[in-house]
Each structure stands twice: as C-alpha cells, then as structure tokens.
Amino acid sequence: MTPSTVERPRQPQLNGLVAAFVAPALCLSDEDGQIRPGGAGGVFVEDRRLLSELVLVVDGVEPSPLSRELGGGAENRFEAACFNLGTAVPDPTVLVTRRRRVHPDGLVERCNFRSYDRAALRFVVELRLSADFAEMAEVKSGALPEALLAASDGGALRWSDEEGGSVVASASPVPEVIEADGGRMAWVVDLEPGSEVTVSLTVRRTGTAAGAAVVRPVVASPGAPARFASGDGAALVVGAGDLRLGRLLGRSLADLEALQLVTVDRPDDVFLAAGVPWFLTLFGRDSIWAARMLLPIGADLALGTLRTLAHRQGRHSDPLTGEAPGKILHELRRSPTHHERWRRDGRPLSLPSAYYGTVDATLLWVCLLHDAWRFGADEAEVERLLDPMLGCLGWLSSSLGGRDGFVSYVDESGSGLENQGWKDSHDGIQFRDGRIARAPLALCEVQAYAYEAAVGGAALLDAFGRPGSSRLLEVADGLAARFRRRFWVEDADGPYPAVALDAAGAAVDSLASNIGHLLGTGLLDGAEEDLVARRLASAELDSGFGVRTLATSSAGFNPLSYHAGSVWAHDTAIALTGLTRAAGDAGRPAAASLIEGLLSAAERFEHRMPELYAGHQRGERHAPDPYPASCRPQAWSMAASVVIVSCLLGLWADVPHGKLHVAPLESAVGLRSVDGVRIGTRVVSLRLGERGAVEAHGLPPGLDLVVGAASRPARRSSE
C-alpha cells in the first residue's frame, strides 16, 4: 500500500472539547456547545454514549459562537448569535444562550433566544439528535458506530439498546414537529422586539439491564455539606498575592466535587473517579493518590476509598484478571473492555471488568491508610482496616520473595497491560538509548512505595498493639540495601537512580520522573535525596511547566508522547511533595520552581488541569501544548492544587504523636493564609507572617504546632 492508503486508527481528539460532568455521567461537546457526530463528543453514562449528536440549528443555520463558560463541574454555558433573521443589517439580532447541566443519568439543557431586532421575528428552531450506545472503549479507539433508529414516544424521542435500556429525549414546550427518522425536533418561534423564549431539552437514561451498573452517584444526606465545594467550611480557601493559586484551587475543588462516586455494593463509601472521559470509574492507583493528596481537606475520602478497595481485595490467583491474594484492583468497569493496536506485540488489549493488573496500588493502599491515620482519621475506622492492610503486606512479602528481592510485574495473560506501573503505555519504560525495557520489570518508585508501606505498616501495628512490626522494618532495611546496590547508575553529571531493572536484571538507565516518587519515602538517605532533587531541577527534566516524564537526554524523548517526555501534573505534585518534605538545600528551591510551572500551566487550561500536556521547554512556548487525547479534568491532576498549598505550608500532620508540622516555603506565590485545613474532626486556619512565623487557630486539643521543623514522616515507628 502507498502511505496515503494505509488504514490507521483514528485518534480521539479531546483537546478543544468542553466537558460537563457529574459522575458517572458526562457531556463532551465542541467549543460552541454542539455535539456533532463522528468524534468523541456525546452524552455518556457509565461508559456508554447515549447521545452521539446534539446540534442546534436556527432557520437551517448553526448559530455563530461567541463565548463559553465552564461552570462547577456539572454546568456549562454557551453564547451564540444569529444573523439575517429579520432586518437586513450586518449585526446579529438574536442572542442564543445555552445552559447545560449534567445529571447522573443524563442532562438538562435550556436554550434561550432573545431578540434585539426592531421588528417582530419568526424563525424555526431545530434540535438534531442521534444515539449509538457506543462503549467508551469504542469511542477511545476511534470507532464510528452507526446511529440507531429512534422511535417517537408521546412527543419525545426514544432509542433502545439490546440490554433492555433506553435513552429518552423530551422537550418543553412539546415540539411542533418531531421526526423519529432523522432524530429531529422543531419549533416555530415568534419573537417581538426585546422579548425572549426558552426551549428546554431533557435527556435521561432509563431501564438499564439488571446488574449492569457497578458505580453510582453520591447521594448526600439532606442538609449535608458538600465535600469539596467552597462556602461550607469544608473547602480550602487561600489568601495569596498570586491570584492564580486561588483560581486553580477553586476550579479544582468544584471539579473534584463532581467526580465523587460510590460502588453499588458500598453506597456509603465515597471515592473519586479517575478522570473525564476515559476513566470515570474506580481506579485503584488514581483514586488512592487523589485521596492521599487531598488529606489536608479531610480523611473521610481516604477512608471511603480504602474501604471500597478493601471490599474487592484479591482472594485467589487468576492470571487472566491479575488477581492475587491481598492485591488491590486496578480498575472496575461495567463490562470488559477491548482495545485494538494497544500492545507492543500487536495483540489487542482485553481487560476484564474487574482488573488487578497494577503493581503499585496494593502498596499505595497501605501508604494511604498510614497517612490518613497521621492526619487524624477515626482510629476505630483505621483499626477495622488493619486486616486488609495485613493482606496487602502479605502480597508484598510474597512479591519480595521472588526475583532478586524486588517487587516486579509481568503480564501473564497475554491480553493485559504490558506495563503495570503508572506509566502503563507500551513504551513507558525504556533505556536511555531508546530500547524498550522487557518485563519482568522492577520499577524504582515501586520499591519506594514498598519501603514506605512496610515502615508505615509497622507504625500502625505498633500503635494498635498488633505483632509483626520488627519483621516489617527488617524487610524495609533489606529492600533499601538492595536498592542502593542495584539501582544507582551514573552519567557525566553524576549518579542517579535507574528507572527500573529489566528481565535480565540490568538497570534501565533512562533519567525519568519516576525518581521524584522516591523522595520522602525513607528509601534514600539525605545525600541521595539531594542528588535526586538536583536532577529534578535540571533542564533535562524540569520543563518550566512541570517535570517531564522522560529526560531530553534520552533517545526516545518525545514531548508529545504519553509517558516519554510529556508532563503530568500529579507526577510533578508527587515530586513536589518529596522536595518539600525530604530533600535538603536543593529541594526547596526546586519545589518553588515546580509550583510556578504548575500555576503557569493551569492558566493555559483555564485552571482545569488535564491528565497530561506536552513537555516542550518553557521559553520555546508561552504556554504548554495540549496532548490531544488527554482527560480533562483528571482527579489526581486537580488534586495537585491542594498539594501546592500543602507544600507552600510545608504541612505534615502527626496527630497520633500530637504534632502539626508547618515549614513555610519561600516562593513568589506570597501565601498569607489558609482556611479549611481539616485535622481529624477540626477545621484549622493558618496565618503566615514574616520570617516564617505561623499562627494556627482551631487546633484540636492536645495537638501542638511545630514551626520550621522537618515535616517528613519518621523512618522508624519507634522514633
């Protein structure tokens, strides 16, 4: 075939689409509010696209877009204008305002038409709709399913699927014309000068197949405060000279509110869906990291996430699903997913609805439990989770008992993820010369999580009078010693940790952002942390908008790749946390630089942080380029806003030992105050003065403020 005739998969284009969402539903439209067929847009509920087309037409012409405004997660507003509907003047004479609000089972959209013409107007308003019930995996792969035939249903349109479910589109006022063949609703509108009229559309999913749902929206008790939204005392509110911080924080908290979910069988345990649109469900790693980053605004989300995942903790070994005793799952879907052309070997990626192919979620689960305890989570609830924690630590012990004494992974199914750390694309782990590393792979950050989980688990066992802490500390020490012997490599600029060990035990020598995850875990000593901090601050990794996933010195570097040169906000936030809590002289200036980079990137994306963006060098670009298929928002990306505040404060809580550590970071942000920090059941306010002075109001009884002290967790439970 000639290049022009080679069939290639269509890549979904998310950049330029506008999202409104309240999990598990979302709407993706073009910038003007239209959902045109043939792309990734649509109205989705639980990973299925209900509407694949929603186009507004006035007298046969689409209105000319003027502006659009992002609301708080679930809402969007679009302004447009209509020309030549009356007087023959060049100006638009009718203003069209579309207010869209997504609900957990669909959406409501109100289209308002206001006349500024001097004469009476008559025109036809049409809504063109279609549905295809495409699975999210189909949309992500670029497939183009055929639209289904609609049926007229008492002034509404109805589309039905093979599972016994349907979607109904109804309107008010009742359409004067409704055509099932073609999916068309129409009204004749008469407008006097200065008058207006509104047409409303309601789209609802009904009659889903029995047992199909696995997640559902959060239903708050009457009068209960929102978990993240501002104005109720639960949100974090900052006073800072740099207004970008408050804007990012406000947008993030509103979006995180709309990403809350529960599972059908655990309706009281709230967690965060990973992201819009591909990952609007439970993801072990993502949901854990998001809850961990958000601990300064409360531990309830952490406990809900922990309980939800513990309920599905692995019980037996299954190569197809990746399940193993004690293991925490990777993702939960309504049905199995299938992706063509995803794996390096050319085989399709097929994942079961409950998939455990992750090497780090089990360890991170323990880390989250330990950190939630330190932030004042209810001790009775923490104690109830000690048995699942022991299951996780049992999985760790069995993993370390295998190859080389490190935690590693390999896909045994032949149809799952080839890479099972957070960089799970086929080329996510590669050598400096561009060769792709072969599994089994032992990732550097996973060993750090393992160390931290062992030490944190030991602290919890001691605190609750359980045996076994000494053995866990021995495991941690042995792992640290082996890591020091095997993972460190060197180039012209000195030593640094390799990203992984490959199947042959060779150090995968690329310089990658993974090393930022080692900081603050206790795996490295002070001198080693200083070396890592200096590498993170180098131009190879720091793009000026965040940490690149792969250094520019690597042959495989590509600023527009998924994991080999792009920037991920959550990845940068993890490094930022380590730099402020653990690293020495090199750490805090590097942290200040990363904060500036994230705030600058957030402006480019209207403070709704995407999953990832391009890793071009700042100076070459005024703002980072988007990654075309990036989720936006992504839970852990939005949670990075709280990490920024926490790092500016140098905040670390240690409620069991009666201390709240604060070590303010010098930066250009000019942080003056933070209200809404939650420690246990109390809401704390902090005021920052000159020369590092800090005042705290609302501290729980028995909790002392420690200013300027190192805020890293103790390496030993006895310290």
C-alpha positions in Angstrom: 0.0 0.0 0.0 1.1 3.6 -0.5 1.2 5.7 2.6 -1.9 7.5 1.6 -4.0 4.3 1.6 -2.6 2.7 4.8 -5.5 2.3 7.2 -4.7 3.8 10.6 -6.9 4.0 13.7 -8.5 7.4 14.2 -7.2 9.0 17.4 -9.9 10.6 19.5 -9.5 14.4 19.8 -10.3 15.7 23.2 -8.4 19.0 23.0 -11.0 21.6 22.1 -13.9 19.7 23.6 -15.7 21.1 26.6 -16.8 18.8 29.4 -19.6 19.0 31.9 -19.9 16.1 34.3 -21.2 14.6 37.5 -20.0 11.1 37.9 -20.9 8.7 36.4 -22.4 10.9 33.6 -20.7 13.4 31.4 -21.2 15.5 28.3 -18.5 16.3 25.8 -19.2 19.0 23.2 -17.4 21.3 20.8 -16.4 24.8 22.0 -19.7 26.1 20.7 -21.8 23.6 22.7 -22.7 21.5 19.6 -22.2 17.7 19.7 -21.5 16.8 16.1 -21.5 13.2 15.0 -18.2 11.5 14.1 -16.0 12.5 17.0 -15.5 11.7 20.7 -18.3 14.0 21.8 -21.6 12.9 23.3 -23.6 12.4 26.4 -22.3 9.4 28.4 -23.5 7.5 31.4 -21.4 4.7 32.9 -19.0 4.3 30.0 -21.8 4.2 27.3 -22.6 7.0 24.9 -26.3 7.8 25.0 -26.4 10.7 22.5 -23.8 11.0 19.8 -25.4 14.1 18.3 -27.0 17.2 19.7 -27.0 20.1 17.2 -28.9 23.3 17.5 -30.0 24.9 14.2 -31.9 28.2 13.6 -33.6 28.6 10.2 -31.3 25.9 8.8 -28.1 27.5 10.0 -26.0 26.9 13.1 -25.7 30.0 15.3 -22.3 31.8 15.3 -20.4 31.1 18.5 -19.5 34.0 20.8 -18.2 32.6 24.1 -18.5 29.7 26.6 -18.1 29.5 30.3 -17.1 26.5 32.4 -19.3 26.0 35.4 -18.7 24.0 38.6 -18.1 20.6 37.0 -21.7 19.8 36.0 -22.5 23.0 34.3 -21.5 24.9 31.1 -22.9 28.0 29.4 -22.6 28.8 25.7 -23.4 32.1 23.9 -24.0 32.4 20.2 -25.7 34.8 17.8 -28.0 34.6 14.8 -27.7 36.8 11.7 -30.2 37.7 9.0 -33.4 36.6 10.8 -35.2 39.9 10.3 -33.9 43.3 9.3 -31.2 43.2 6.7 -28.4 44.6 8.9 -24.9 43.2 9.4 -25.3 42.9 13.1 -26.6 39.8 14.9 -30.1 40.4 16.1 -30.8 37.2 18.2 -28.6 36.2 21.2 -28.7 32.4 21.9 -27.7 31.3 25.4 -27.4 27.5 26.1 -27.3 26.5 29.8 -26.3 22.9 30.1 -26.4 20.9 33.4 -25.4 17.2 33.6 -27.2 14.9 36.0 -26.1 11.4 37.0 -28.4 9.8 34.4 -28.4 12.4 31.6 -28.7 16.2 31.2 -31.0 19.2 31.0 -30.3 21.9 28.5 -32.1 25.3 28.3 -31.8 27.2 25.0 -32.8 30.9 25.4 -33.4 33.1 22.4 -33.5 36.9 23.0 -34.3 39.3 20.2 -32.6 42.7 19.7 -34.3 43.3 16.3 -36.5 46.3 15.8 -39.2 44.2 14.1 -41.1 41.0 15.1 -39.3 37.9 14.1 -40.4 34.4 13.1 -37.9 31.6 12.7 -37.6 27.8 13.1 -35.5 26.2 15.9 -34.4 22.7 15.4 -32.6 20.1 17.6 -30.9 17.3 15.7 -30.2 14.2 17.8 -28.9 10.7 17.4 -27.7 7.9 19.6 -25.4 5.0 19.1 -24.9 3.4 22.6 -21.1 3.1 21.9 -19.0 1.7 24.6 -16.3 4.1 25.9 -13.6 1.8 24.7 -15.0 2.0 21.2 -15.0 5.8 21.3 -11.5 5.8 22.6 -10.3 3.6 19.8 -11.8 6.0 17.2 -14.5 3.6 16.1 -17.6 5.1 14.3 -20.6 3.1 15.3 -23.8 3.6 13.3 -26.5 5.7 14.7 -29.6 3.8 15.9 -33.1 4.4 14.7 -35.3 6.4 17.1 -38.9 5.9 17.9 -41.5 8.6 18.6 -42.8 8.3 22.1 -45.6 10.8 23.1 -43.8 13.9 21.9 -40.3 12.6 22.8 -37.7 10.5 21.0 -36.6 7.2 22.4 -33.6 4.9 21.4 -33.4 1.4 22.9 -30.4 -0.9 23.3 -30.0 -4.7 23.4 -29.6 -4.8 27.2 -33.1 -3.6 27.9 -32.1 0.0 28.5 -33.1 3.2 26.6 -32.5 6.9 26.4 -35.4 9.3 26.1 -35.1 12.9 24.8 -38.1 15.1 25.7 -38.6 18.8 25.3 -40.6 21.8 26.7 -42.6 23.1 25.1 -43.6 20.0 23.2 -42.1 20.1 19.7 -44.4 21.2 16.9 -42.5 18.8 14.7 -40.9 15.5 15.8 -39.3 13.1 13.3 -38.1 9.8 14.6 -36.5 9.2 11.2 -33.6 11.5 11.4 -34.0 12.4 15.1 -35.4 15.9 14.7 -37.4 18.2 16.9 -38.6 21.6 15.7 -40.5 24.7 16.9 -41.7 27.8 15.1 -40.7 30.8 17.3 -42.3 34.2 17.2 -40.3 37.0 19.0 -41.4 40.6 19.5 -38.7 43.2 19.8 -36.8 42.8 23.1 -38.6 39.6 24.0 -37.2 36.1 24.6 -38.3 32.4 24.6 -36.7 29.3 26.1 -36.7 25.7 24.7 -35.6 23.0 27.2 -34.3 19.6 26.4 -34.1 16.7 28.9 -32.1 13.6 28.2 -32.5 10.6 30.5 -31.2 7.1 30.6 -34.0 4.6 31.7 -34.4 0.9 32.2 -30.8 -0.3 32.4 -30.2 -4.0 32.3 -30.3 -5.7 35.7 -26.9 -5.9 37.4 -25.2 -3.8 34.7 -24.3 -0.9 37.0 -21.2 -1.1 39.2 -20.9 2.5 40.3 -23.5 5.2 41.1 -23.5 8.9 42.0 -23.1 10.1 45.6 -26.4 11.0 47.2 -25.8 13.4 50.1 -28.0 13.4 53.1 -30.3 16.4 53.2 -28.5 19.4 54.5 -25.1 17.7 54.5 -22.3 20.0 53.4 -20.5 19.4 50.1 -17.2 17.6 50.5 -15.1 20.0 48.4 -17.2 22.9 47.2 -16.4 26.3 48.7 -18.5 28.2 51.1 -19.4 25.5 53.6 -16.3 25.2 55.8 -15.1 22.0 54.1 -13.2 23.7 51.3 -9.7 25.0 51.4 -9.5 28.8 50.9 -6.3 30.6 50.4 -5.1 34.2 50.7 -2.1 34.8 48.4 -0.5 37.6 46.4 -0.6 35.3 43.4 -4.2 35.1 42.3 -3.5 32.1 40.1 -3.4 29.8 43.2 -6.9 30.7 44.3 -8.3 30.3 40.8 -6.8 26.9 40.4 -7.9 25.7 43.8 -11.5 26.9 43.3 -11.8 25.2 39.9 -10.2 22.1 41.2 -12.5 21.7 44.3 -15.6 22.3 42.2 -14.5 19.6 39.6 -13.5 17.1 42.3 -16.9 17.5 43.9 -18.4 16.3 40.6 -16.0 13.3 40.3 -17.3 11.6 43.5 -18.7 8.1 43.2 -19.7 5.1 45.2 -20.0 1.5 44.1 -23.4 -0.2 44.0 -22.5 -2.6 46.8 -20.8 0.1 49.0 -23.2 3.0 48.8 -21.7 4.9 51.8 -18.0 4.8 50.8 -17.1 7.7 48.6 -14.1 7.7 46.3 -13.0 9.8 43.3 -13.4 8.6 39.7 -10.1 8.9 37.9 -11.0 11.3 35.1 -13.1 12.5 32.2 -13.9 10.9 29.9 -11.9 7.6 29.7 -11.6 6.9 33.4 -14.9 7.9 35.0 -14.9 4.9 37.4 -12.9 3.4 40.3 -9.2 3.1 39.6 -7.0 1.8 42.4 -3.9 3.8 41.8 -5.6 7.0 40.8 -8.3 7.0 43.4 -5.7 6.3 46.1 -3.3 9.0 45.0 -6.1 11.6 44.7 -7.4 10.8 48.2 -3.8 10.9 49.6 -3.2 14.4 48.0 -6.5 15.6 49.5 -5.8 14.6 53.1 -5.4 18.3 54.2 -9.1 18.8 53.5 -10.2 15.7 55.3 -9.6 12.0 55.8 -13.2 10.8 55.1 -12.5 10.4 51.4 -9.4 8.4 52.2 -11.4 6.0 54.4 -14.1 5.6 51.8 -11.5 4.9 49.1 -9.7 2.4 51.4 -12.9 0.6 52.3 -14.2 0.4 48.7 -10.9 -1.1 47.5 -10.6 -3.5 50.5 -14.0 -4.9 49.7 -12.6 -6.1 46.4 -9.2 -7.1 47.7 -7.8 -10.2 45.9 -8.6 -13.6 47.3 -7.1 -16.0 44.8 -4.7 -16.1 41.9 -6.0 -15.6 38.4 -3.6 -14.8 35.5 -6.4 -13.5 33.3 -7.6 -10.8 35.7 -4.2 -10.4 37.5 -5.9 -11.1 40.8 -3.7 -12.4 43.7 -4.3 -12.8 47.4 -4.1 -9.5 49.2 -3.8 -7.5 45.9 -5.7 -4.2 45.3 -7.5 -3.9 42.0 -6.5 -1.6 39.1 -9.9 -0.7 37.6 -13.6 -1.6 37.8 -15.9 -1.3 34.7 -19.4 -2.1 33.9 -18.2 -4.7 31.4 -15.0 -6.0 29.9 -13.1 -3.5 27.6 -11.3 -4.3 24.4 -8.7 -2.0 22.6 -7.1 -2.8 19.3 -3.5 -1.9 18.5 -2.6 -1.1 22.1 0.1 -3.6 22.9 3.7 -3.6 21.6 3.3 -7.2 20.3 0.3 -6.1 18.1 -2.2 -8.2 20.1 -5.4 -6.5 21.3 -5.7 -5.3 24.9 -8.6 -7.0 26.6 -9.3 -6.3 30.2 -12.0 -7.9 32.4 -14.5 -5.7 34.2 -12.6 -6.2 37.5 -8.9 -6.0 36.6 -6.0 -6.3 39.0 -3.1 -5.6 36.6 -1.3 -3.0 38.8 1.9 -3.4 40.7 1.6 -0.3 42.9 -2.0 0.1 44.1 -1.6 -2.5 46.9 1.4 -0.7 48.3 -0.1 2.7 48.0 -3.2 1.4 49.8 -1.1 0.9 52.9 0.6 4.3 52.5 -2.8 6.0 52.3 -4.0 4.2 55.4 -0.9 5.2 57.3 -1.1 8.9 56.2 -4.9 9.1 56.9 -4.1 7.9 60.5 -1.4 10.6 60.8 -4.0 13.2 59.6 -6.4 12.2 62.3 -8.7 9.7 60.7 -11.1 8.0 63.1 -9.0 5.4 64.9 -11.8 2.9 65.1 -12.1 3.0 61.4 -8.4 2.7 60.9 -8.3 -0.3 63.2 -11.0 -2.0 61.2 -8.8 -1.8 58.1 -5.8 -3.4 59.7 -6.7 -6.9 58.4 -6.9 -5.8 54.8 -3.6 -4.0 55.4 -2.1 -7.3 56.6 -3.4 -8.8 53.3 -1.6 -6.1 51.3 1.6 -6.7 53.3 1.3 -10.4 52.7 1.2 -9.7 49.0 4.3 -7.5 49.4 6.1 -10.3 51.3 5.3 -12.8 48.5 6.4 -10.4 45.8 9.7 -9.7 47.5 10.3 -13.4 47.9 10.5 -13.7 44.1 13.1 -12.5 41.6 16.0 -10.5 43.1 14.1 -9.4 46.2 12.3 -6.6 44.4 8.6 -6.0 43.6 8.2 -6.6 39.9 5.5 -7.4 37.4 4.8 -9.2 34.1 1.5 -9.7 32.3 0.8 -13.4 32.4 -2.5 -13.2 30.5 -1.1 -12.1 27.1 -4.0 -9.7 26.8 -3.4 -7.3 29.7 -1.3 -4.3 30.3 2.4 -4.9 29.4 3.5 -2.2 31.8 1.7 -2.2 35.2 3.2 0.9 37.0 1.6 4.3 36.5 3.5 4.6 33.1 1.5 1.8 31.6 1.9 2.5 27.9 3.9 0.0 25.9 6.9 2.3 25.7 6.6 3.8 29.2 9.8 2.2 30.4 12.8 2.5 28.1 16.6 2.7 28.2 18.5 5.9 27.5 19.3 4.7 24.0 15.6 4.2 23.3 15.3 0.4 23.6 12.1 -0.7 25.2 12.6 -2.5 28.6 11.3 -6.0 28.8 9.3 -7.5 31.7 9.5 -8.7 34.3 10.3 -5.2 35.4 11.0 -3.8 38.9 10.3 -0.1 38.9 12.3 2.3 41.1 9.2 4.0 42.6 7.5 0.8 43.4 10.4 -0.2 45.6 10.0 3.2 47.4 6.3 2.5 47.9 7.2 -0.9 49.2 9.6 0.6 51.7 7.1 3.2 52.8 4.3 0.7 53.1 6.5 -1.6 55.3 7.5 1.2 57.6 4.0 2.7 57.7 2.5 -0.7 58.3 4.9 -1.3 61.2 3.9 2.0 62.8 0.2 1.0 62.6 0.9 -2.4 64.0 2.7 -0.9 67.0 0.1 1.8 67.5 -2.8 -0.8 67.7 -0.9 -3.4 69.6 -0.5 -5.9 66.8 2.6 -8.0 66.4 4.9 -8.0 63.4 6.4 -4.6 63.2 10.0 -5.7 63.7 9.8 -8.1 60.8 8.4 -5.3 58.6 11.3 -3.0 59.5 13.7 -5.7 58.6 12.0 -6.1 55.2 12.3 -2.3 54.7 16.0 -2.2 55.6 16.8 -5.2 53.4 15.0 -3.6 50.4 16.8 -0.3 50.9 20.2 -2.0 51.0 19.4 -4.0 47.8 18.1 -0.8 46.1 21.3 1.0 46.9 23.4 -1.8 45.4 21.4 -2.4 42.2 19.5 0.7 41.1 22.1 3.5 41.1 23.7 4.3 37.7 25.9 7.2 36.6 26.4 9.6 33.7 28.6 12.6 33.1 26.6 14.6 35.6 27.0 12.0 38.4 24.9 9.2 40.0 21.1 8.9 39.8 18.5 6.1 40.3 17.7 4.0 37.2 14.0 3.9 36.3 13.8 0.1 36.6 15.6 -3.3 36.5 14.6 -5.3 33.4 14.1 -9.0 32.8 17.8 -9.7 32.8 18.4 -7.7 35.9 20.0 -4.8 34.0 19.5 -1.3 35.2 17.2 0.6 32.8 19.3 3.7 32.7 17.0 6.4 31.4 16.6 9.5 33.6 12.9 9.7 34.3 10.4 11.5 36.5 9.9 8.3 38.5 12.8 9.2 40.7 10.7 12.0 42.2 8.5 9.4 43.8 11.4 8.2 45.9 11.7 11.4 47.9 10.2 11.4 51.3 9.5 7.7 51.4 12.6 6.9 53.5 14.2 4.7 50.9 17.0 7.1 50.2 19.4 8.8 52.7 19.9 12.5 52.8 22.8 12.7 50.3 20.9 10.5 47.9 17.8 12.7 48.1 19.9 15.7 47.4 21.2 14.1 44.2 17.7 13.3 43.1 16.5 16.9 43.9 19.3 18.3 41.7 18.3 16.0 38.8 14.6 17.0 39.1 15.7 20.7 38.9 17.8 20.1 35.8 16.7 21.4 32.4 16.6 17.7 31.3 13.6 17.1 33.5 12.1 20.4 34.5 10.3 21.8 31.5 9.4 25.1 33.3 5.8 23.8 33.3 6.4 20.7 35.4 8.6 17.6 35.4 9.0 15.7 32.2 8.2 12.0 32.3 11.5 11.3 30.4 14.6 13.5 30.2 15.5 15.2 27.0 18.8 13.3 27.0 17.0 10.1 26.2 16.9 8.9 22.6 13.2 8.1 23.0 12.3 11.6 24.3 9.1 13.0 22.6 7.4 16.0 24.3 4.1 14.8 22.8 4.3 11.2 23.9 2.0 9.8 26.6 4.8 8.7 29.0 8.1 9.5 27.3 8.6 13.3 27.6 5.2 14.8 28.4 4.3 16.4 31.8 1.8 15.0 34.2 0.6 17.4 37.0 0.2 14.6 39.5 3.7 13.3 38.8 5.1 16.8 39.3 3.0 17.1 42.5 4.4 13.9 43.9 7.9 15.1 43.3 7.0 18.5 44.8 5.8 16.8 48.0 9.1 14.9 48.3 11.1 18.0 47.6 9.5 20.0 50.4 9.3 17.2 52.9 12.6 15.4 52.5 15.3 16.9 50.3 17.9 19.3 51.6 19.3 22.5 50.3 18.5 21.6 46.7 14.9 20.6 47.4 13.1 23.7 48.4 14.2 26.0 45.5 13.4 23.2 43.1 9.9 22.9 44.7 9.3 26.6 44.3 10.2 26.3 40.6 7.8 23.4 40.1 5.0 25.3 41.8 5.5 28.2 39.4 5.5 25.8 36.5 2.2 24.2 37.5 0.4 27.5 38.1 1.6 28.7 34.7 0.3 25.5 33.0 -3.0 25.8 34.8 -3.6 29.2 33.3 -3.3 27.6 29.8 -6.0 25.1 30.6 -8.4 27.6 32.3 -7.4 26.1 35.7 -9.0 22.7 34.8 -5.8 20.6 34.8 -5.6 17.9 32.2 -4.2 14.4 32.6 -1.1 15.5 30.8 0.4 18.0 28.4 3.4 18.5 26.2 6.9 18.6 27.6 8.4 21.4 25.5 10.8 23.7 27.2 9.3 26.9 28.7 10.8 29.8 26.6 10.2 27.8 23.4 6.4 28.1 24.3 4.5 30.8 26.1 2.2 28.0 27.4 2.3 24.2 27.1 0.7 22.5 24.2 -2.2 20.1 25.0 -2.0 16.4 24.5 -4.8 15.6 22.0 -6.5 12.7 23.8 -5.8 13.8 27.4 -8.5 13.5 30.0 -9.6 16.9 31.4 -10.1 17.0 34.2 -8.2 14.2 35.9 -8.8 13.6 39.6 -5.1 13.5 40.7 -4.2 16.4 38.4 -6.9 18.6 40.1 -5.8 17.3 43.5 -2.3 18.7 42.7 -3.8 22.1 43.6 -4.1 21.0 47.2 -0.6 19.6 47.1 0.7 23.1 46.1 -1.0 24.6 49.1 0.3 21.9 51.4 3.8 22.3 50.1 3.8 26.1 50.4 2.9 25.5 54.0 5.3 22.6 54.5 2.4 20.9 56.1 2.6 17.4 57.7 0.2 16.2 60.4 1.1 13.7 63.1 -2.0 13.5 65.2 -1.0 10.2 67.0 2.1 12.0 68.3 0.3 15.3 68.9 2.1 17.5 66.3 1.2 19.6 63.3 4.4 20.4 61.4 4.5 23.6 59.3 7.6 24.8 57.5 6.6 27.6 55.0 8.3 27.5 51.7 9.7 30.8 50.3 8.2 31.4 46.9 6.8 34.1 44.7 3.2 33.0 45.4 3.0 35.1 48.5 0.8 32.8 50.6 -0.6 34.7 53.6 -3.4 32.5 54.9 -5.1 29.1 54.5 -8.5 28.3 55.9 -10.2 24.9 55.9 -7.4 22.5 56.8 -9.0 19.5 58.4 -7.2 17.7 61.1 -9.4 14.9 62.5 -12.8 16.5 63.0 -11.5 20.0 63.5 -11.1 22.8 60.9 -7.9 24.7 61.3 -6.9 28.1 60.0 -3.3 29.1 59.5 -1.8 32.6 59.2 1.7 33.2 57.8 3.7 36.2 58.9 7.2 37.5 58.2 10.4 35.4 58.7 8.4 32.1 58.8 6.1 33.0 61.6 2.9 30.9 61.7 -0.3 31.2 63.8 -2.8 28.4 64.0 -6.5 28.7 65.0 -8.8 25.8 65.8 -6.2 23.2 66.6 -7.6 20.0 68.2 -6.9 19.7 71.9 -3.5 18.1 72.5 -2.1 19.0 69.1 0.9 21.2 69.1 2.1 23.4 66.2 5.7 22.8 65.3 7.0 25.6 63.0 10.1 25.2 60.9 10.8 21.5 61.8 11.4 18.9 59.1 7.9 17.7 58.1 8.9 14.3 56.7 7.4 11.2 58.4 9.6 9.2 60.8 11.6 6.4 59.2 11.1 4.2 62.3 7.8 3.7 64.1 9.7 4.0 67.4 11.1 7.5 66.6 
